[in-house]
Amino acid sequence: MRRLFALLAVLALGACKNDCQKICDEMAAFAEECGTPWDREAIRECRADQANRNRTKEARAACADALPSLRDEWACEDIEDYHSDDGNDDGGSGDDGGGDGGSDSGAS
């Protein structure tokens, strides 16, 4: 019975992600496919940065628009640049240079 409750709790929490947090999951899955997996902490940080309390209504709407086309618009090189950006911008990736776990992802 406890296992069932735990499973339901996990499923319920997973269903409560906003579209910006879903982008974190999609980017992490894409990074895995590209051979540059994110660790759990990076995914947690991204989700926390993208929580509703940190996103305006307009930003969440932009995430909803960007989510379906993420894989069409990003290449493995983009994910590698995004994931490895630690504030030392080499100017070549064209990203926002934030490197903070995705606080601006999906807003463009």
N, C-alpha and C positions, 0 to 999 in steps of 0.2 A: 504494500500500500504506500509506503514511504517513497519507493522508487517511482511509482506512478505520479505521486504528488510532485516530486522533484522534476520529472520529465515535463509535466504540465507547466510548472513554473518556468523552466527554461524555454519552452515553446512560447509561453505568454510574453516573456521578456523579449524574445527575438521578434515577435510580431509588433512590438511597440517602437521600432526604429523609424525615424523620419527618413525622408529621401536622401538627405545629406549624409546620414549615418550609413545608409545603404550604399552610397557611393564609396565609403571607406571599405566596406566589405567587398564590393565589386573590384575596387582597385587592388585590394589585397589578393583576391583570387586571380586577377590578371597578372599581378606581379609574380605569383607562384608559377603560373603558366610560362612566364618569361624567364624563369630561373632566378628571380630576385625576390624570394619570399620575405614578407614582413614578419617580424616577430609579434607575439601576442601583445606586448606592451605598445608597439607602434599602432596596432589596430585599436587598442583601448584608448590611446591618446587621441587618435583621429575621431573616434566615436564621441569622446568627451568634448572635443573641440566643436563638433558638429551638433551637439545637443540643442534642443529647441531654445533653451535659455541663452545660448550663445549666437543664435541665428535670427535674423529678421525674417519677417514673413516673405519679403521679396527674395531673400537668399534661399529660403526653403523652396520657393517656387522655381528658382533657377536650378536648384538641384533636381527637382522633379523633371524639368525639361532636359537636363543633361544626362540623367541616369540611363535612359534607353540607348543613347548613342555613344556612351563612354568608350566602348571597345572599337567603334568605328572611327573615333576621333583621336585616340591615343595609340601609340606604337610602344613596343617594349622599351625602346630607348627613352621615351617620355617617362615611363614608370621608373626606370633605372635612375634618371636624372632627378625626378621628384623625390624618390625614396632616399637617395644619397645626398641630397642638398642639405648641407648643415650650416648654411649661412655664407659659405664661400662661393658666391655666385661666379661662375666662369663665363656667364653671359651667353652661353650657347644653347640653353635648353628652351628659352622662350617662356618659361614659367614665371610665376609672380615672385620668385625668389624667397617666398615665405619659409619653406622648409620646416614648418612647425606641425607636421602631422596632418596637414590638409585643411587648415582653417579657411582657405579660400577656394578649395577644390569645387568644381562644378558651378562656380559663380560666373564663369566667362561664357 
